Amino acid sequence: MNTLTAGFTNQLTRESATWWATRRWWVQATAWGVLVNALLAVMLWVIPDLEALSGGARMSVAESAAQFTGMAATLASIATVVLSQGVLVDERRSGVLEWMLSKPLERTALLAAKLVGHATALVAVLVLAPWVGVLVLLSLADGSLWPLGRWAGATALVAALVLFHLALVLLLSVMTWSRPVILAVPLAGILGADLATAVVPDLVSVLPWSLARLAGPVLVDGTLGSVGPLLSVTVLTVACLLVGAWRFEHEEL
């Protein structure tokens, strides 16, 4: 067996069990599913009625869907940071991390197992489960099945943001081992992206967090306004993982 992957399978089973062997997965899937779909329902049926009653133009299903998608992508990004913040830090503080590495388990394999195990669970509970409901609600509001290709495209972009933020959390964990930093840096990017692009509009085609607002047009008409944020998310996700793996390999525990 390649020494870099020694212990990967056993560790992946352990990481997956923190989700699938407990009630954590269905509690989180239910909570986020209800939150995301309640938000969409309000935007599809409540807000348009209120606007019509006030004499304004009624929002179309497409307009509601586009606005919702940006909000949903932001929520998924925040949830990823909150749910994964302790993936490495808690184990180091409790001494479990050193104990695990005393076994036939390479550091690269440990980090890879955490990435795969938690990425699978986070995408499932934060994206796939809620967005099945999104497809149903959009189809009901539109009166016909919402185009599956557009739905799948928007869902994939939200999933890409989840993976990016998980990779960023893992990088910050091995770089700082500081929970405040692990939380502050991603949340500053998520919440500050709109302000940054308002000051410097050209950043919208560069910042990875701009992918959230670009997912709306993909859901509505299948159009990706700019490939920049998608490329940025992809490159930065890979960079975070590579730098994180290198740093973890050289970290004294």
C-alpha positions as CSV (number, residue, x, y, z in Angstrom):
1,M,0.0,0.0,0.0
2,N,1.2,3.5,-0.8
3,T,2.5,5.0,2.5
4,L,0.7,8.3,1.7
5,T,-2.7,6.6,1.9
6,A,-2.0,4.1,4.7
7,G,-4.9,4.0,7.0
8,F,-7.2,6.0,4.7
9,T,-10.0,3.4,4.5
10,N,-10.3,2.9,8.2
11,Q,-10.1,6.6,8.9
12,L,-12.8,7.3,6.2
13,T,-15.1,4.8,7.9
14,R,-14.5,6.6,11.2
15,E,-15.2,10.1,9.8
16,S,-18.3,8.9,7.9
17,A,-19.6,7.3,11.1
18,T,-19.6,10.7,12.8
19,W,-22.5,11.5,10.4
20,W,-24.1,8.4,9.2
21,A,-23.9,6.3,12.4
22,T,-25.6,8.9,14.5
23,R,-28.8,11.0,14.1
24,R,-26.6,14.0,13.1
25,W,-27.2,13.5,9.4
26,W,-31.0,13.4,9.5
27,V,-31.3,16.2,12.1
28,Q,-29.1,18.5,10.0
29,A,-30.8,17.5,6.7
30,T,-34.2,18.1,8.2
31,A,-33.3,21.4,9.8
32,W,-31.6,22.8,6.7
33,G,-34.3,21.3,4.4
34,V,-37.0,23.1,6.3
35,L,-35.1,26.4,6.5
36,V,-34.2,26.5,2.8
37,N,-37.6,25.4,1.5
38,A,-39.5,27.7,3.9
39,L,-37.4,30.6,2.6
40,L,-38.3,29.6,-1.0
41,A,-42.0,29.2,-0.2
42,V,-42.0,32.7,1.3
43,M,-40.3,34.1,-1.8
44,L,-42.6,32.3,-4.2
45,W,-46.0,32.9,-2.5
46,V,-45.8,35.4,0.3
47,I,-43.6,38.2,-0.9
48,P,-45.3,38.4,-4.4
49,D,-48.7,38.7,-2.7
50,L,-47.5,41.4,-0.4
51,E,-46.0,43.4,-3.3
52,A,-49.2,43.0,-5.3
53,L,-51.3,44.2,-2.3
54,S,-49.1,47.3,-1.9
55,G,-49.6,48.2,-5.6
56,G,-46.2,47.1,-6.8
57,A,-45.4,44.7,-9.7
58,R,-45.8,41.1,-8.7
59,M,-42.5,39.1,-8.7
60,S,-42.4,36.3,-11.2
61,V,-41.4,32.8,-10.3
62,A,-38.1,33.3,-12.2
63,E,-37.3,36.4,-10.2
64,S,-38.1,34.8,-6.9
65,A,-36.0,31.8,-7.8
66,A,-33.0,33.9,-8.8
67,Q,-33.1,35.9,-5.6
68,F,-33.6,32.7,-3.5
69,T,-30.6,30.9,-5.0
70,G,-28.1,33.5,-3.9
71,M,-29.5,33.4,-0.4
72,A,-29.5,29.6,-0.3
73,A,-25.9,29.4,-1.5
74,T,-24.9,31.8,1.2
75,L,-26.7,29.8,3.8
76,A,-25.0,26.6,2.7
77,S,-21.6,28.3,2.8
78,I,-22.2,29.6,6.3
79,A,-23.5,26.2,7.5
80,T,-20.4,24.4,6.1
81,V,-18.1,26.7,8.1
82,V,-20.2,26.3,11.3
83,L,-20.5,22.5,11.0
84,S,-16.9,21.7,10.0
85,Q,-15.0,24.2,12.2
86,G,-14.0,21.6,14.8
87,V,-13.1,18.8,12.4
88,L,-9.4,19.0,13.3
89,V,-9.2,21.5,16.1
90,D,-11.4,19.6,18.6
91,E,-9.4,16.4,18.0
92,R,-6.1,18.2,18.6
93,R,-7.3,19.9,21.8
94,S,-8.6,16.6,23.2
95,G,-5.4,14.7,22.3
96,V,-7.3,12.4,19.9
97,L,-5.4,13.6,16.8
98,E,-2.0,12.6,18.3
99,W,-3.4,9.3,19.3
100,M,-4.8,8.6,15.8
101,L,-1.4,9.4,14.2
102,S,0.4,7.0,16.6
103,K,-1.4,4.2,14.6
104,P,-0.6,3.1,11.1
105,L,-2.2,6.3,9.7
106,E,-0.4,8.8,7.5
107,R,-1.2,12.4,7.9
108,T,-2.1,12.7,4.2
109,A,-4.5,9.9,4.6
110,L,-6.0,11.4,7.7
111,L,-6.6,14.8,5.9
112,A,-8.0,13.0,2.8
113,A,-10.4,10.9,4.9
114,K,-11.7,14.0,6.7
115,L,-12.2,15.8,3.4
116,V,-14.0,12.9,1.7
117,G,-16.1,11.9,4.7
118,H,-17.3,15.3,5.6
119,A,-17.6,16.6,2.1
120,T,-20.0,13.7,1.2
121,A,-22.1,14.3,4.3
122,L,-22.2,18.1,4.0
123,V,-23.2,18.1,0.3
124,A,-25.9,15.5,1.1
125,V,-27.5,17.3,4.0
126,L,-26.9,21.0,3.0
127,V,-27.4,20.7,-0.8
128,L,-29.0,17.5,-2.1
129,A,-31.6,17.0,0.5
130,P,-32.9,20.6,0.6
131,W,-32.7,21.1,-3.2
132,V,-34.9,18.1,-3.9
133,G,-37.6,20.1,-2.1
134,V,-36.5,23.2,-4.1
135,L,-37.2,21.3,-7.3
136,V,-40.7,20.3,-6.1
137,L,-41.6,23.8,-4.9
138,L,-40.4,25.5,-8.1
139,S,-42.3,23.0,-10.2
140,L,-45.5,23.6,-8.2
141,A,-45.2,27.4,-8.6
142,D,-44.3,27.2,-12.3
143,G,-47.1,24.7,-13.1
144,S,-44.8,22.2,-14.7
145,L,-41.6,20.4,-14.0
146,W,-38.7,22.8,-13.6
147,P,-36.0,22.2,-16.2
148,L,-33.8,19.5,-14.6
149,G,-30.6,20.7,-16.3
150,R,-30.9,24.2,-14.8
151,W,-31.8,22.8,-11.4
152,A,-28.8,20.5,-11.5
153,G,-26.5,23.3,-12.7
154,A,-27.5,25.5,-9.8
155,T,-27.3,22.7,-7.3
156,A,-23.8,21.9,-8.5
157,L,-22.6,25.5,-8.0
158,V,-23.9,25.5,-4.5
159,A,-22.1,22.1,-3.9
160,A,-18.9,23.7,-5.2
161,L,-19.2,26.5,-2.6
162,V,-19.7,23.9,0.1
163,L,-16.5,22.0,-1.0
164,F,-14.5,25.3,-1.2
165,H,-15.5,26.3,2.3
166,L,-14.7,22.9,3.7
167,A,-11.2,23.0,2.1
168,L,-10.7,26.5,3.4
169,V,-11.6,25.4,7.0
170,L,-9.2,22.5,6.7
171,L,-6.4,24.8,5.5
172,L,-7.0,27.3,8.3
173,S,-7.2,24.5,10.8
174,V,-3.7,23.2,10.1
175,M,-2.3,26.7,9.6
176,T,-3.6,28.3,12.8
177,W,-5.3,25.8,15.0
178,S,-7.4,28.7,16.1
179,R,-11.2,28.4,16.1
180,P,-11.8,32.2,15.9
181,V,-9.6,32.4,12.8
182,I,-11.2,29.3,11.3
183,L,-14.6,31.0,11.7
184,A,-13.7,34.6,11.0
185,V,-11.9,34.3,7.7
186,P,-14.5,32.4,5.7
187,L,-17.4,34.3,7.3
188,A,-15.7,37.6,6.4
189,G,-15.5,36.5,2.8
190,I,-19.1,35.3,2.7
191,L,-20.6,38.3,4.3
192,G,-18.2,40.9,2.9
193,A,-18.2,39.8,-0.7
194,D,-21.2,42.1,-1.6
195,L,-19.5,45.1,0.0
196,A,-16.3,44.4,-1.7
197,T,-17.9,44.1,-5.1
198,A,-20.0,47.3,-4.5
199,V,-16.7,49.2,-3.9
200,V,-14.8,47.4,-6.7
201,P,-17.4,46.0,-9.2
202,D,-14.7,44.1,-11.2
203,L,-14.2,41.8,-8.2
204,V,-17.5,40.1,-9.0
205,S,-15.7,38.2,-11.8
206,V,-12.9,37.1,-9.5
207,L,-14.1,36.4,-6.0
208,P,-15.1,32.8,-5.3
209,W,-18.0,34.0,-3.2
210,S,-19.5,35.7,-6.3
211,L,-20.5,32.2,-7.4
212,A,-23.5,32.5,-5.0
213,R,-25.1,35.3,-7.0
214,L,-24.3,33.7,-10.3
215,A,-26.1,30.5,-9.4
216,G,-29.5,32.3,-9.7
217,P,-29.3,32.9,-13.5
218,V,-28.2,29.3,-13.9
219,L,-31.3,28.1,-12.2
220,V,-33.6,30.5,-14.1
221,D,-32.3,30.3,-17.7
222,G,-29.2,28.1,-17.6
223,T,-26.8,31.1,-18.1
224,L,-23.5,31.4,-16.1
225,G,-22.8,35.1,-16.2
226,S,-19.0,34.7,-15.7
227,V,-16.7,31.7,-15.5
228,G,-14.3,33.7,-13.3
229,P,-15.9,32.8,-9.9
230,L,-16.2,29.1,-10.9
231,L,-12.6,29.0,-11.9
232,S,-11.6,30.8,-8.7
233,V,-13.6,28.4,-6.6
234,T,-12.0,25.4,-8.3
235,V,-8.4,26.7,-8.2
236,L,-8.7,27.9,-4.6
237,T,-10.2,24.6,-3.4
238,V,-7.3,22.6,-4.9
239,A,-4.8,25.2,-3.6
240,C,-6.3,25.0,-0.1
241,L,-6.1,21.2,-0.1
242,L,-2.5,21.1,-1.4
243,V,-1.2,23.7,0.9
244,G,-3.1,22.2,3.8
245,A,-1.7,18.8,3.1
246,W,1.9,20.2,2.9
247,R,1.5,22.2,6.1
248,F,-0.1,19.3,8.0
249,E,2.8,17.0,6.9
250,H,5.3,19.4,8.5
251,E,3.3,20.4,11.6
252,E,4.7,19.4,15.0
253,L,1.9,17.9,17.0
